[in-house]
Amino acid sequence: MLGKEFRKKFDAEANNFHKASIKQDYLLFMEKMDSIENVALTGALLKTKNLEDLDKLKLLNKTLPAETSLSPSVIIDKAADYPGGINELRKEVADLFYLGGVYSESKTVKANIAFIVERDGRITNVQAEGENFTFNRQAEIAVYSISQKFSPAIINGNPIRYRFKLPLTMNIE
């Protein structure tokens, strides 16, 4: 909608100097909108992480049920899965990723993203580890922003919490 309004104003202007000024205003405006959106997403990430940390503290004060102390040798009937598979998950993360918030000297940046798929398919405790801090934060925001829920992992017919790992590599041009 904003693009159409700027386009109308641009097309109606006869003076080339004023047209260049309108175009510059549009580009500056869109850059600021991207920045505002990124600040909002970063705020949402911080709020989510703080709430998760508070939940962890509450859990520490309670006794943990026996089912949370599963041995590492438990055989999982079905691993957690994203609708459409891993390639669909990668595509959605790439589409949600805000490259404008990444500052990097190198052209290729990598992170390993780990998160928990809860029993109801929600994503919690997203943590990205890699050499580039800004890339890691943007990766966390993108994963938290995924629109669909996972199908949970299953053991003995019961949904369980599942630690999911997603390596992520992007080429910045």
N, C-alpha and C positions, 0 to 999 in steps of 0.2 A: 504494500500500500504506500509506504513512504517512497519507495523507488518510483512508483507511478507519478506521485506528486512532484518529486524532483524532476522527473522526465518531462512533465507538462511545462514546468517553469523553464526548463532548459530549452525545450522546443519552441516556446513562445518568445524567447529572447533572440533579438536580431544581432546584437552587438557581441562579437566574438570574445572580447575582454570579459564581459559580464557572463558569457557562457562558461568560460574557464573558471570564473569565480564560483559559479553555481556548482560546477563539477567538483571543485576543491571543497566546497562546503559539504557536499554529499559524501565525499570520501572521508572527511574529518568526522562527520556525524556518524557514519557507519563504524568507523574505528572506535569511537566513544561508546557506541551501543555494544560492540563486542567486548570492550573493557568492562562495561557495567554488568553484562551477562556473566563474564568470568568472575567478577568479584562476588556476585550473587551465588554462583556455583561453589566458589571456594568457601563462602560463609556457610552454605548448606553442608559441605563436606566437614567443616569444623564442628558444626552442631551435631551432625550424625556421629562423628568420632567421639565427641564428648559424651553423648548419650550412651554410646556403647561402653565407654570406660566406666560410666556410672553403673550400668547394668552389671559389669564385671565385679565392681566393688560390692554390689548387693549380693551377687552369687557367692562371693567369698565369705560373707557373713552367715550364709545358710549352709546346711550340710548338703553335699552333692549326692544325688541318687546313684544307685549302683550301676545303672546303665551308662553313665558317663565315663566310667572307668573301663572301657573296652580295651582288650589287649590288642596290640598292633597286628596280631596274626589273624584277626577276624576276617572271614571271607564275606565280601559284600555281594549280595545277590544282584544289585543293580547300582551303578554309580550315578551320581547326580548328572543331569543332562539338561542342556539348554534347548528350547524348542527350535528345531531346524539344525541342530548340531553345532559343533565347535566352529565351523566356518561362518555360520550365521552369527554366532557370538562375536567372533573377530570383526566381522563386517559392522555390526552394530557399535562395538567399541570404537572402531575407526571413524564411523559417522558422527559419534558423540564427542570425539576427541577435539579439543580446542588447541590447535597448533600455535595460535597467536600468543598463548600463555607459556610457551616453551622457549627458553633461552639456551642456545647451545652453540658451541664453536664447531663441533663435529656434525657431519651430515647424517650419520646414523646414530640413533639413540635406542637403548634397550632397557627393559625393565622386566622383572618377574613379578607378576601380580598374584597374590594369594588371598583367598577370601573363604568365608564359611557360607555354604548353602544350608540354610536352616531346614527344619522338618517341613515347613510350609512353603519352601521354595524361595524365600526371601534371601537377599545377599546381605551379609554383615561382616564386620571386621576386615575390610579391604585394606591390604598393605602392599604397596609397590616398592620394590627394592631394585635400585639401579644406580648408575653413576651420576645421573642428572636429576637433581632435586625437583626442578620445575616440571620435567617430564613425568616423574613419579607422581606428583600431586595431580597433574592433569589426567593421568591414567586412572588414579583412584576416583576422581570426579566422574570420568566416563563410565567406569564400572558401576558406581553407585547410581548412575542415571539410566541404566538399562531398564527398558520398559516392561519386559516380560519376566515372569518368574521361572525359575528352574523347576524341573521335576526332581524331587529329592532322591537321595540314595536310599536303598532298601536293604535291610537285613531281616531275614525271617519274616518277611511280609510287613515289617514296620518301618516307617520313614525314620531316618536318622540324620544328624548333623554331618556334613561332609566338607572336608577341606579341599578346595578346588584351586589348582594352579594354572595360570595362563601366562606363558611367555609372550612378550610384546616387543616388536621391533618396528621402528618407523624411520623412513628416510625423509629428512627435512631439506627442502630445496629453497 
